[in-house]
Amino acid sequence: MSLRSLVFSCVALVALAGAGSLALAPWNGMQPSIAQQAQLDIPEEQRAIPQSDAQIKLSFAPVVQRVSPSVVNVYATRVEQRAVSPFANDPFFSRFFGDQFLQSRPRESRSLGSGVIVESSGVILTNRHVIEGATDVRIALGDGREFDVDVVIEDEQTDLAVLRVRTSGGAAFPAIEFADSDKLLVGDLVLAIGNPFGVGQTVTSGIVSALARTGVEASDYEFFIQTDAAINPGNSGGALVDLNGQLVGINTAIYSQTGGSVGIGFAIPANMARLVAEAGVKGGEIVRPWFGAKMQPVSADIAASLGMAVPHGAMITEVAPGGPAERAGFRSGDVILSVDGLRVDDPSAFNFRLATRALGEQAQLERLRGGSTETLPFLVEAAPQPAETALATIVANSRFSGVSVRQLDPALAEQQGLPYDASGVLVTAVEPGSPAEAMGLQVDDVILALNDIEMVDAATFQQVASQRVRTWQIILQRNGRVSRAIVSG
């Protein structure tokens, strides 16, 4: 069985209203603002093992007392449709006892996770899967106070969410400070704080077992901290802190065959969490850098062919025409070895390193080409925003009424896993109840042609799709497969 098949997201405790029992479901201090928080680092020479009985008896209590007020419980309420009868889909019972067996009844379920206060005005970081699909979210502080919160950001790419206290009554909240997670070393002591199994705030201790773990979750920025500090259901979204009392990670997932801790837990590094938190403080929009190249890991065979003693780095396989990588002088076959002096082991590591750089700054990328290495400056920039002419929404009395599309460009094609020169228009929205929805169009479909007319841009789609014709022949790509459909006009 593969590692991925045994990795379970941290789960939240779920109680069905009126059920009276708990069940397991998929996981869901005054400080200055984030921008003003100081970085406290432990020099490597001060990382020392205990030398005496007195040192062994030292306590983590001062650290816990400092940071535990910043860790909160997160309660998420969801409304689910549940069948009235266990025989709801049985045609026999439906025939003889009526349609009531086919009806469903909305029921509330509540899940419990953890969160971390990162800004004194009441900004909280947690995992997206803790609050995903919730109709109501509340937090509870360690002193018993509860507050309603608004969801500011749900970032699927990192599995992070930002919450903001709706009405604080003028209260200031105990915010935690961020550490520089790039300075963590394997073997460093860490504490995990959260609310496992709903028993109340709990602190566990351990070490950093590994860094830069990938293959843990299906996220775009896999670069997890691994720890043996016990992480269990309910810990998801809680704090992983160092002995300075600073946040080094957000506890996110566990490796388990039983659902409980076996000493292999994973946390999202603080350097990534900080960017999402800052976006939440500033208003909720996350704009990430775009490199403009596709990459693959450097295998042992590739390393040998390039004269590398040890295989590592991200090899460029394709460069987007006119993109940032091409303008910076990169081309296919180049291997990126480090970003700002931080080693890059594979494409996931490169994506993480670049994503944690601020837009507009110069990053230093170490490149291997033709047996020689050199360091190139790279301007960190976002993907270009689409022009108005690259967007179209059909509002005419047409079979496509209610669909919005965007024509493909290299950045969008890369995001969708398509070749840089891919043509067509991408479905970005389908209005509920519209003719387009009834026809079966879905978000992320790529419409390639309508009635034998290639969709080279949004203007062509707008013109053709606004017409009323007797029959439509549609060629589209969905989930990597191209199909043809004929529907009536």
C-alpha positions as CSV (number, residue, x, y, z in Angstrom):
1,M,0.0,0.0,0.0
2,S,1.4,3.4,-0.9
3,L,2.2,6.2,1.5
4,R,-0.5,8.4,-0.1
5,S,-3.1,5.7,0.5
6,L,-2.3,5.7,4.2
7,V,-2.3,9.4,4.8
8,F,-5.4,10.7,6.4
9,S,-6.2,14.4,6.8
10,C,-6.5,15.4,10.4
11,V,-10.2,14.9,11.2
12,A,-12.6,16.9,13.2
13,L,-15.0,15.5,15.7
14,V,-18.6,15.5,14.3
15,A,-21.8,15.3,16.4
16,L,-25.1,14.9,14.5
17,A,-27.7,17.1,16.0
18,G,-30.0,15.0,18.2
19,A,-27.8,11.9,17.7
20,G,-26.3,12.1,21.2
21,S,-23.0,10.5,20.1
22,L,-19.8,11.4,18.5
23,A,-18.6,10.1,15.2
24,L,-15.4,10.6,13.1
25,A,-15.5,12.4,9.8
26,P,-12.8,13.7,7.4
27,W,-10.8,16.3,9.1
28,N,-11.9,18.9,9.0
29,G,-2.2,37.6,24.3
30,M,-1.4,41.1,22.8
31,Q,1.0,41.1,20.0
32,P,1.7,43.6,17.2
33,S,0.5,43.1,13.7
34,I,2.0,40.4,11.5
35,A,4.2,42.9,9.6
36,Q,5.7,44.1,12.9
37,Q,6.4,40.7,14.5
38,A,10.0,40.1,15.3
39,Q,11.9,37.0,14.3
40,L,13.6,35.3,17.2
41,D,16.1,32.6,16.1
42,I,18.0,30.1,18.1
43,P,21.7,30.0,16.9
44,E,22.7,26.5,15.9
45,E,25.4,26.5,18.5
46,Q,22.7,26.9,21.2
47,R,20.9,23.7,20.2
48,A,22.3,21.4,22.8
49,I,21.3,18.1,24.4
50,P,20.7,17.9,28.1
51,Q,23.9,17.5,30.1
52,S,22.6,16.9,33.6
53,D,19.6,15.6,35.6
54,A,18.8,19.3,36.4
55,Q,18.6,20.1,32.7
56,I,16.4,17.0,32.0
57,K,13.9,18.2,34.6
58,L,13.5,21.6,32.9
59,S,9.8,22.3,31.9
60,F,8.0,23.4,28.8
61,A,5.5,25.2,31.0
62,P,6.7,28.8,30.4
63,V,6.4,28.3,26.6
64,V,3.0,26.7,26.9
65,Q,1.7,29.5,29.2
66,R,2.8,32.0,26.7
67,V,1.3,30.5,23.5
68,S,-1.7,28.5,24.6
69,P,-4.0,31.5,24.8
70,S,-3.4,32.0,21.0
71,V,-4.8,28.5,20.2
72,V,-8.6,28.3,19.8
73,N,-11.3,25.7,19.2
74,V,-13.1,26.1,15.8
75,Y,-16.7,24.9,15.6
76,A,-18.1,24.5,12.1
77,T,-21.8,23.8,11.4
78,R,-22.9,22.2,8.2
79,V,-26.4,21.4,6.9
80,E,-26.6,18.0,5.2
81,Q,-29.4,16.3,3.4
82,R,-30.1,12.9,4.9
83,A,-32.6,10.3,3.8
84,V,-35.6,9.8,6.0
85,S,-35.5,6.0,5.5
86,P,-32.7,3.6,5.0
87,F,-34.8,2.2,2.1
88,A,-35.0,5.6,0.3
89,N,-33.4,4.3,-2.9
90,D,-35.2,0.9,-2.9
91,P,-37.7,0.9,-5.8
92,F,-39.8,-1.8,-4.0
93,F,-40.4,0.3,-0.9
94,S,-40.9,3.4,-3.0
95,R,-43.6,1.7,-5.1
96,F,-45.6,0.3,-2.2
97,F,-45.1,3.0,0.5
98,G,-44.9,6.2,-1.5
99,D,-42.4,8.9,-2.4
100,Q,-41.7,9.7,1.2
101,F,-39.0,7.1,1.1
102,L,-37.3,9.2,-1.6
103,Q,-37.4,12.4,0.3
104,S,-34.4,13.7,2.4
105,R,-34.4,15.9,5.4
106,P,-31.8,18.6,6.2
107,R,-29.8,17.9,9.4
108,E,-27.1,19.8,11.0
109,S,-23.7,18.4,11.8
110,R,-21.0,20.0,13.8
111,S,-17.3,19.5,13.5
112,L,-14.5,20.5,15.8
113,G,-11.0,21.6,14.9
114,S,-8.4,24.0,16.1
115,G,-7.1,27.4,15.0
116,V,-4.3,29.9,15.8
117,I,-4.8,33.7,16.4
118,V,-2.2,35.5,14.3
119,E,-3.4,39.1,14.6
120,S,-4.6,40.9,17.7
121,S,-7.7,42.3,15.9
122,G,-9.0,38.7,15.7
123,V,-7.6,37.0,12.7
124,I,-7.3,33.2,13.0
125,L,-5.6,30.6,10.8
126,T,-6.9,27.1,10.5
127,N,-7.2,24.4,7.9
128,R,-9.6,24.7,5.1
129,H,-10.9,21.2,5.5
130,V,-12.0,22.2,9.1
131,I,-14.5,24.7,7.8
132,E,-15.1,23.6,4.3
133,G,-18.8,23.7,3.5
134,A,-19.8,25.2,6.8
135,T,-22.8,27.4,7.1
136,D,-21.7,28.8,10.5
137,V,-18.3,29.0,12.1
138,R,-17.5,30.0,15.7
139,I,-14.3,30.0,17.8
140,A,-13.9,29.5,21.5
141,L,-10.9,30.8,23.4
142,G,-9.2,29.0,26.2
143,D,-10.9,31.3,28.8
144,G,-14.3,30.2,27.6
145,R,-15.3,33.2,25.5
146,E,-16.9,32.4,22.2
147,F,-17.1,34.6,19.0
148,D,-18.8,34.3,15.7
149,V,-16.3,34.6,12.8
150,D,-16.4,35.3,9.1
151,V,-14.5,33.1,6.6
152,V,-12.1,35.5,4.8
153,I,-10.0,33.0,2.8
154,E,-10.4,29.4,1.8
155,D,-7.3,28.5,0.0
156,E,-7.5,25.1,-1.6
157,Q,-4.0,25.2,-2.8
158,T,-2.5,25.2,0.7
159,D,-5.5,23.8,2.7
160,L,-5.4,26.9,4.8
161,A,-8.3,29.2,5.8
162,V,-8.4,32.6,7.4
163,L,-11.1,33.6,9.8
164,R,-11.9,37.0,11.3
165,V,-13.9,37.7,14.5
166,R,-17.1,39.3,13.4
167,T,-17.7,41.5,16.5
168,S,-15.0,41.6,19.2
169,G,-16.6,44.3,21.4
170,G,-13.3,46.1,21.3
171,A,-11.4,43.1,22.7
172,A,-7.8,42.5,21.7
173,F,-6.7,38.9,21.2
174,P,-3.5,37.2,22.1
175,A,-1.7,36.7,18.8
176,I,1.2,34.3,18.3
177,E,4.4,35.3,16.5
178,F,5.7,33.6,13.4
179,A,9.0,31.9,13.2
180,D,11.2,31.5,10.1
181,S,10.4,27.9,9.3
182,D,13.3,27.7,6.9
183,K,15.6,27.7,9.9
184,L,14.2,24.6,11.4
185,L,16.5,21.6,11.6
186,V,15.6,17.9,12.0
187,G,15.9,17.1,15.7
188,D,14.6,20.5,16.9
189,L,12.1,20.2,19.8
190,V,8.5,21.3,19.0
191,L,5.2,21.4,20.8
192,A,1.8,20.7,19.2
193,I,-1.2,22.4,20.7
194,G,-4.8,21.7,19.8
195,N,-8.1,20.0,20.9
196,P,-7.7,16.3,20.1
197,F,-11.0,14.3,20.2
198,G,-12.7,17.3,21.9
199,V,-11.2,16.5,25.3
200,G,-9.9,20.1,25.7
201,Q,-6.7,22.0,24.9
202,T,-3.8,19.6,24.9
203,V,-0.1,20.0,24.5
204,T,2.2,17.3,23.1
205,S,5.9,17.4,22.6
206,G,8.2,15.9,20.1
207,I,10.9,16.7,17.6
208,V,11.1,17.7,13.9
209,S,11.3,14.3,12.4
210,A,11.9,15.4,8.8
211,L,11.5,18.5,6.6
212,A,10.2,19.1,3.0
213,R,8.0,16.1,3.0
214,T,6.0,15.6,-0.2
215,G,3.4,13.1,-1.3
216,V,1.3,13.7,1.8
217,E,-1.7,15.5,0.5
218,A,-3.0,16.5,-2.9
219,S,-2.1,20.2,-2.5
220,D,-0.2,22.4,-4.9
221,Y,2.5,23.4,-2.3
222,E,3.6,20.2,-0.6
223,F,6.5,20.9,1.7
224,F,5.5,19.6,5.1
225,I,7.2,19.6,8.4
226,Q,7.1,16.0,9.9
227,T,6.9,15.6,13.6
228,D,6.4,12.9,16.2
229,A,4.5,15.2,18.5
230,A,1.2,13.5,18.9
231,I,-1.4,14.9,16.5
232,N,-4.9,13.4,16.6
233,P,-8.5,14.1,15.3
234,G,-9.3,17.7,16.4
235,N,-5.7,18.9,16.3
236,S,-6.2,20.0,12.7
237,G,-5.5,23.7,12.3
238,G,-3.7,23.9,15.6
239,A,-0.2,25.2,16.4
240,L,3.2,23.6,16.1
241,V,5.5,25.9,18.0
242,D,9.2,26.0,18.8
243,L,10.7,26.6,22.3
244,N,10.8,30.3,21.7
245,G,7.0,30.2,21.7
246,Q,6.8,31.0,18.0
247,L,4.6,29.4,15.3
248,V,6.6,27.1,13.0
249,G,3.7,25.3,11.4
250,I,-0.1,24.6,11.2
251,N,-0.9,21.0,12.1
252,T,-2.7,19.5,9.1
253,A,-2.4,15.7,8.6
254,I,-1.4,12.4,10.0
255,Y,-0.1,9.1,8.7
256,S,-2.3,6.5,10.2
257,Q,-4.1,3.2,9.5
258,T,-6.4,3.6,12.5
259,G,-7.2,7.3,12.6
260,G,-5.1,7.9,15.7
261,S,-1.6,9.2,16.1
262,V,1.3,6.8,15.4
263,G,3.9,9.4,15.7
264,I,3.9,10.6,12.1
265,G,2.2,14.0,11.8
266,F,2.6,16.8,9.3
267,A,2.4,20.6,9.5
268,I,2.3,23.4,6.9
269,P,5.4,25.5,7.4
270,A,5.0,28.9,9.0
271,N,6.5,30.7,6.0
272,M,3.6,29.6,3.8
273,A,1.0,30.1,6.5
274,R,2.3,33.7,7.1
275,L,1.6,34.7,3.5
276,V,-2.0,33.4,3.7
277,A,-2.5,35.1,7.0
278,E,-1.2,38.4,5.7
279,A,-3.5,38.2,2.7
280,G,-6.4,37.7,5.1
281,V,-5.4,40.8,7.1
282,K,-5.1,42.9,4.0
283,G,-8.4,41.9,2.5
284,G,-8.5,38.3,1.4
285,E,-6.9,38.1,-2.1
286,I,-3.9,35.8,-2.5
287,V,-1.7,36.6,-5.5
288,R,1.1,34.1,-6.0
289,P,4.3,34.3,-8.1
290,W,4.4,32.6,-11.5
291,F,7.7,31.2,-12.9
292,G,6.5,30.2,-16.3
293,A,8.1,26.8,-16.8
294,K,7.3,23.1,-16.3
295,M,9.7,20.9,-14.4
296,Q,10.6,17.4,-13.4
297,P,12.7,15.8,-10.6
298,V,16.4,15.0,-11.3
299,S,16.7,11.3,-11.3
300,A,19.9,9.4,-10.6
301,D,20.3,8.8,-14.4
302,I,19.8,12.4,-15.2
303,A,22.2,13.5,-12.5
304,A,24.9,11.1,-13.9
305,S,24.4,12.5,-17.4
306,L,24.8,16.0,-16.1
307,G,27.9,15.2,-14.0
308,M,26.1,15.8,-10.7
309,A,27.5,13.9,-7.7
310,V,24.1,13.8,-6.0
311,P,20.7,14.0,-7.7
312,H,18.7,17.0,-6.7
313,G,17.1,20.1,-8.2
314,A,14.2,20.8,-10.5
315,M,14.9,20.3,-14.2
316,I,13.0,22.6,-16.6
317,T,11.3,20.6,-19.4
318,E,9.2,23.4,-21.0
319,V,9.3,27.2,-20.9
320,A,6.3,29.4,-21.4
321,P,6.8,31.8,-24.4
322,G,7.3,35.3,-23.1
323,G,7.0,34.2,-19.5
324,P,9.1,35.3,-16.5
325,A,11.5,32.3,-16.8
326,E,12.2,32.9,-20.5
327,R,12.8,36.6,-19.9
328,A,15.2,35.7,-17.0
329,G,17.2,33.5,-19.4
330,F,16.1,30.0,-18.5
331,R,15.5,27.3,-21.0
332,S,14.7,23.6,-21.2
333,G,17.4,21.4,-19.7
334,D,18.4,23.9,-17.1
335,V,18.4,22.6,-13.5
336,I,17.5,24.9,-10.6
337,L,19.6,23.9,-7.6
338,S,18.6,26.6,-5.0
339,V,16.5,29.6,-4.3
340,D,18.2,32.4,-2.3
341,G,20.8,29.8,-1.1
342,L,18.1,27.3,0.1
343,R,18.5,23.9,-1.5
344,V,15.9,22.7,-4.0
345,D,15.4,18.9,-4.0
346,D,12.6,18.7,-6.5
347,P,9.9,20.7,-8.3
348,S,7.7,20.8,-5.2
349,A,10.5,22.3,-3.2
350,F,11.0,25.0,-5.9
351,N,7.3,25.8,-6.0
352,F,7.3,26.3,-2.3
353,R,10.4,28.4,-2.2
354,L,9.2,30.7,-5.0
355,A,5.7,30.9,-3.5
356,T,7.0,32.2,-0.2
357,R,8.9,35.1,-1.9
358,A,7.2,38.5,-2.1
359,L,6.0,39.9,-5.4
360,G,8.4,42.5,-6.8
361,E,11.5,41.3,-5.0
362,Q,14.6,39.8,-6.6
363,A,15.2,36.1,-5.9
364,Q,18.6,34.5,-6.6
365,L,18.2,31.2,-8.5
366,E,21.2,28.9,-8.8
367,R,21.2,27.2,-12.2
368,L,23.1,24.3,-13.6
369,R,23.7,24.4,-17.4
370,G,26.3,22.6,-19.4
371,G,28.2,21.4,-16.4
372,S,28.6,24.9,-14.9
373,T,26.6,26.6,-12.2
374,E,25.7,30.3,-12.0
375,T,23.3,32.4,-10.0
376,L,20.7,34.5,-11.8
377,P,18.5,37.3,-10.5
378,F,14.8,36.5,-11.0
379,L,12.1,39.2,-10.6
380,V,9.2,37.6,-8.6
381,E,6.0,38.5,-10.4
382,A,2.4,37.3,-10.7
383,A,0.8,35.8,-13.8
384,P,-0.7,38.5,-16.0
385,Q,-4.3,39.2,-15.5
386,P,-6.7,38.5,-18.4
387,A,-7.8,41.5,-20.5
388,E,-11.5,42.2,-20.8
389,T,-11.4,40.9,-24.4
390,A,-10.2,37.5,-23.0
391,L,-13.5,37.0,-21.0
392,A,-17.0,36.3,-22.2
393,T,-20.4,35.6,-20.6
394,I,-23.4,34.5,-22.6
395,V,-26.6,36.2,-21.6
396,A,-28.4,36.0,-24.9
397,N,-31.4,33.6,-25.4
398,S,-29.1,30.7,-26.3
399,R,-28.4,27.2,-25.2
400,F,-25.1,28.5,-23.7
401,S,-26.9,31.2,-21.6
402,G,-25.4,31.4,-18.1
403,V,-21.8,30.2,-19.0
404,S,-18.7,32.4,-18.5
405,V,-15.4,31.5,-20.2
406,R,-11.8,32.7,-20.4
407,Q,-9.6,32.1,-23.3
408,L,-6.5,30.1,-22.6
409,D,-3.1,31.8,-22.2
410,P,0.2,30.2,-21.1
411,A,-0.3,30.9,-17.4
412,L,-3.9,29.5,-17.4
413,A,-2.8,26.5,-19.5
414,E,-0.1,25.7,-16.9
415,Q,-2.6,26.0,-14.1
416,Q,-4.9,23.5,-15.9
417,G,-2.2,21.1,-16.7
418,L,-2.4,21.8,-20.5
419,P,0.4,22.6,-23.0
420,Y,1.4,26.2,-23.2
421,D,0.1,26.4,-26.8
422,A,-3.3,24.9,-26.0
423,S,-6.2,26.6,-27.7
424,G,-9.8,26.9,-26.6
425,V,-11.8,28.6,-23.9
426,L,-12.0,27.6,-20.3
427,V,-15.4,27.5,-18.5
428,T,-15.0,29.6,-15.4
429,A,-18.6,29.7,-14.1
430,V,-22.0,28.1,-14.8
431,E,-25.0,29.9,-13.4
432,P,-27.2,27.5,-11.4
433,G,-30.5,26.7,-13.2
434,S,-29.3,28.2,-16.5
435,P,-29.5,26.5,-19.9
436,A,-25.8,26.0,-19.8
437,E,-26.1,24.0,-16.6
438,A,-29.0,22.0,-18.0
439,M,-26.8,21.2,-21.0
440,G,-24.2,19.7,-18.7
441,L,-21.3,22.2,-18.9
442,Q,-19.0,22.2,-15.9
443,V,-16.4,24.6,-14.5
444,D,-12.9,23.7,-15.9
445,D,-14.3,22.3,-19.1
446,V,-12.3,23.4,-22.1
447,I,-14.5,24.1,-25.1
448,L,-12.4,23.4,-28.3
449,A,-15.0,23.8,-31.1
450,L,-18.7,24.6,-31.7
451,N,-20.3,23.3,-34.9
452,D,-16.8,22.8,-36.5
453,I,-15.7,26.4,-35.6
454,E,-12.5,26.4,-33.5
455,M,-12.7,28.5,-30.3
456,V,-9.5,30.5,-30.8
457,D,-10.5,33.2,-28.4
458,A,-13.3,34.5,-26.2
459,A,-14.7,36.8,-28.9
460,T,-15.2,33.9,-31.3
461,F,-17.0,32.0,-28.5
462,Q,-19.2,35.0,-27.7
463,Q,-20.2,35.4,-31.3
464,V,-20.9,31.7,-32.0
465,A,-22.5,30.7,-28.7
466,S,-24.9,33.6,-28.7
467,Q,-26.6,32.2,-31.8
468,R,-29.8,30.1,-31.8
469,V,-29.4,27.0,-34.0
470,R,-31.3,23.8,-34.2
471,T,-28.4,21.5,-33.2
472,W,-25.1,22.1,-31.5
473,Q,-22.0,19.9,-32.0
474,I,-19.6,20.5,-29.1
475,I,-16.1,19.3,-28.8
476,L,-14.7,19.8,-25.3
477,Q,-12.0,18.5,-23.0
478,R,-12.8,17.4,-19.5
479,N,-10.4,15.8,-17.0
480,G,-7.9,15.3,-19.8
481,R,-10.3,13.5,-22.2
482,V,-11.6,15.0,-25.4
483,S,-15.2,14.2,-26.2
484,R,-17.9,15.2,-28.8
485,A,-21.5,15.8,-27.9
486,I,-24.5,16.8,-30.0
487,V,-27.3,18.7,-28.2
488,S,-30.5,20.3,-29.5
489,G,-30.5,24.1,-29.7
